[in-house]
Amino acid sequence: MNYIYLHRLYAKRAELEAKLELYDARDCFGDEDVNDGTDRELRSRIEEISAEIDTLEHSRVG
């Protein structure tokens, strides 16, 4: 199990989640540049990283 890689994935996911929160907050304040697809890209990448984390966590149990 590569714990360093797993921790990097956790950190990257947290970074992307923070960016998504900021992006969503900008949308709440009516920023017109918000509807550029960035939210979909961030959500997609977060899902990919979460799936990879899940796979790594389950592989270390078995």
C-alpha positions in Angstrom: 0.0 0.0 0.0 1.4 3.3 -1.0 0.3 5.6 1.8 2.1 8.6 0.4 0.1 8.4 -2.8 -3.1 7.9 -0.8 -2.4 11.0 1.3 -1.7 13.0 -1.9 -5.1 11.9 -3.3 -6.8 13.0 -0.1 -5.0 16.4 -0.3 -5.9 16.8 -4.0 -9.5 15.9 -3.4 -9.7 18.5 -0.5 -8.1 21.1 -2.8 -10.7 20.4 -5.5 -13.6 20.4 -3.0 -12.4 23.8 -1.7 -12.3 25.2 -5.3 -15.8 23.8 -5.9 -17.1 25.5 -2.8 -15.5 28.8 -3.9 -17.0 28.3 -7.4 -20.5 27.6 -5.9 -20.2 30.7 -3.6 -19.4 32.9 -6.6 -22.5 31.5 -8.3 -24.6 32.6 -5.2 -23.4 36.1 -5.6 -24.3 36.4 -9.3 -20.9 36.3 -11.0 -21.7 35.9 -14.7 -18.5 34.1 -15.5 -19.5 31.1 -13.3 -21.4 29.1 -15.9 -18.4 28.0 -17.9 -18.5 24.2 -17.1 -15.9 24.4 -14.4 -18.3 23.0 -11.8 -18.8 19.9 -13.9 -15.1 19.4 -14.4 -14.4 19.8 -10.7 -17.2 17.4 -9.7 -16.0 14.8 -12.3 -12.4 15.0 -11.0 -13.5 14.7 -7.4 -15.5 11.6 -8.3 -12.5 10.1 -10.1 -10.2 10.7 -7.2 -12.8 9.5 -4.7 -13.2 6.2 -6.7 -9.4 5.8 -6.7 -9.2 6.4 -3.0 -12.0 3.9 -2.4 -10.2 1.3 -4.5 -6.9 1.8 -2.7 -8.6 1.7 0.8 -10.4 -1.6 -0.1 -7.3 -3.2 -1.6 -5.3 -2.6 1.7 -8.0 -4.4 3.7 -7.9 -7.6 1.6 
